[in-house]
């Protein structure tokens, strides 16, 4: 099994969209009424940098950082994954901190929201060193989300 992280392309996004984890699909719908393909295309288009995590050349996740404010230097890290990503979590986790450091080099403060129902993503963000804030209603449906932050 070959695991690589490469710059994300529209082809990676198109491949991943129909295989998105249900928790991620639920999150993008709850946060802004986005379908998986819409959320992935928009996230890639808005990103300062984005990568695809590949297993044997098949995209298992796409992640990146989008600017929240160019004036303040705040960025929004994001990641969406395929069903089965958990089977490859350890090899990806080993690499994640380096990409968070690269995001911080672009944006000295990182912040975004994660669906409180997505316990796996919340644990991953904690492991990466993000501060997880208390859940509060967010998005068009008022679903509880945690704000998460790192940096200045």
C-alpha positions as CSV (number, residue, x, y, z in Angstrom):
1,X,0.0,0.0,0.0
2,X,1.4,3.4,-1.0
3,X,0.4,6.5,0.9
4,X,1.2,9.9,-0.6
5,X,0.1,13.5,0.0
6,X,0.1,15.6,-3.1
7,X,-1.3,19.1,-4.1
8,X,-5.0,18.7,-4.5
9,X,-6.6,18.9,-8.0
10,X,-10.2,19.2,-9.2
11,X,-9.9,15.5,-10.3
12,X,-9.1,14.5,-6.6
13,X,-12.2,16.4,-5.5
14,X,-14.4,14.8,-8.2
15,X,-13.2,11.3,-7.2
16,X,-13.7,11.9,-3.5
17,X,-17.2,13.6,-3.5
18,X,-19.3,10.4,-4.1
19,X,-17.3,8.5,-1.4
20,X,-17.4,11.2,1.3
21,X,-17.8,9.9,4.9
22,X,-21.4,10.3,6.1
23,X,-20.2,12.4,9.1
24,X,-18.4,14.8,6.7
25,X,-21.5,15.0,4.4
26,X,-23.7,15.7,7.4
27,X,-21.3,18.4,8.6
28,X,-21.1,20.3,5.3
29,X,-24.9,20.2,5.0
30,X,-25.4,21.4,8.6
31,X,-22.8,24.2,8.2
32,X,-24.1,25.7,5.0
33,X,-26.5,23.4,3.1
34,X,-23.7,22.2,0.8
35,X,-23.7,18.8,-1.0
36,X,-20.4,17.0,-0.8
37,X,-19.4,17.9,-4.4
38,X,-20.2,21.6,-3.8
39,X,-18.3,21.7,-0.5
40,X,-15.2,20.1,-1.9
41,X,-15.2,22.3,-5.1
42,X,-15.7,25.5,-3.1
43,X,-13.1,24.5,-0.4
44,X,-10.5,23.8,-3.1
45,X,-11.3,26.9,-5.0
46,X,-11.0,29.2,-2.0
47,X,-7.9,27.5,-0.5
48,X,-4.5,29.2,-0.3
49,X,-3.1,25.6,-0.3
50,X,-4.8,22.2,-0.5
51,X,-3.6,18.7,-0.6
52,X,-5.0,15.2,-1.3
53,X,-4.2,12.2,0.8
54,X,-3.9,9.2,-1.5
55,X,-3.8,5.5,-0.8
56,X,-2.6,3.6,-3.9
57,X,-3.4,6.8,-5.9
58,X,-7.0,6.9,-4.7
59,X,-8.0,10.1,-2.8
60,X,-9.0,9.3,0.7
61,X,-9.0,12.9,1.9
62,X,-8.6,16.4,0.7
63,X,-7.6,19.2,3.1
64,X,-6.3,22.7,3.1
65,X,-6.5,26.2,4.4
66,X,-8.7,29.0,3.2
67,X,-8.3,32.7,4.1
68,X,-10.8,34.0,6.6
69,X,-9.3,37.5,6.5
70,X,-6.2,38.5,4.5
71,X,-6.0,41.6,6.7
72,X,-5.8,39.7,10.0
73,X,-3.9,36.6,8.7
74,X,-6.6,34.2,9.9
75,X,-7.1,31.0,8.0
76,X,-9.7,28.3,8.1
77,X,-8.3,24.7,8.0
78,X,-10.5,22.1,6.6
79,X,-10.5,18.4,5.8
80,X,-13.0,16.1,4.2
81,X,-12.5,12.3,3.9
82,X,-13.7,9.2,2.3
83,X,-15.5,6.3,3.9
84,X,-12.7,4.0,5.1
85,X,-10.2,6.8,5.9
86,X,-10.0,5.5,9.5
87,X,-8.3,2.3,8.2
88,X,-5.4,4.5,7.1
89,X,-5.5,7.0,10.0
90,X,-2.0,6.3,11.5
91,X,0.0,7.0,8.3
92,X,-2.0,10.2,7.7
93,X,-1.8,11.3,11.3
94,X,2.0,11.0,11.2
95,X,2.1,13.6,8.4
96,X,-0.7,15.9,9.7
97,X,1.3,18.1,12.0
98,X,3.7,19.1,9.2
99,X,0.8,20.4,7.2
100,X,-0.7,22.3,10.1
101,X,2.7,24.0,10.5
102,X,2.6,24.9,6.8
103,X,-0.9,26.3,7.3
104,X,0.4,28.4,10.3
105,X,3.2,29.7,8.1
106,X,0.6,31.0,5.7
107,X,-1.9,32.1,8.3
108,X,-0.7,32.8,11.9
109,X,-4.1,32.0,13.3
110,X,-6.2,29.0,12.3
111,X,-9.9,28.8,13.2
112,X,-12.9,26.9,11.9
113,X,-15.9,24.9,13.2
114,X,-16.5,21.2,13.5
115,X,-19.8,19.4,13.9
116,X,-20.0,18.4,17.6
117,X,-21.6,15.0,16.4
118,X,-18.4,14.2,14.6
119,X,-16.4,12.8,17.6
120,X,-13.7,11.3,15.4
121,X,-12.9,14.7,13.9
122,X,-13.0,16.5,17.3
123,X,-10.4,13.9,18.6
124,X,-8.2,14.4,15.6
125,X,-8.2,18.2,16.0
126,X,-7.4,17.8,19.7
127,X,-4.5,15.5,18.8
128,X,-3.2,18.1,16.3
129,X,-3.1,20.6,19.1
130,X,-6.2,22.7,18.3
131,X,-8.1,24.3,21.2
132,X,-11.7,23.0,21.1
133,X,-14.3,25.6,22.3
134,X,-17.7,24.6,23.8
135,X,-20.3,23.6,21.3
136,X,-22.8,26.2,20.2
137,X,-25.5,26.5,17.6
138,X,-24.1,27.1,14.1
139,X,-25.2,27.2,10.5
140,X,-28.7,27.4,9.0
141,X,-30.1,24.6,11.2
142,X,-28.5,25.6,14.5
143,X,-26.7,22.3,14.9
144,X,-24.1,22.3,17.7
145,X,-20.6,22.9,16.4
146,X,-17.3,23.4,18.2
147,X,-15.1,26.4,17.2
148,X,-11.5,25.3,17.1
149,X,-8.5,27.5,17.1
150,X,-4.7,27.6,17.0
151,X,-2.1,30.3,16.8
152,X,-1.9,34.0,17.5
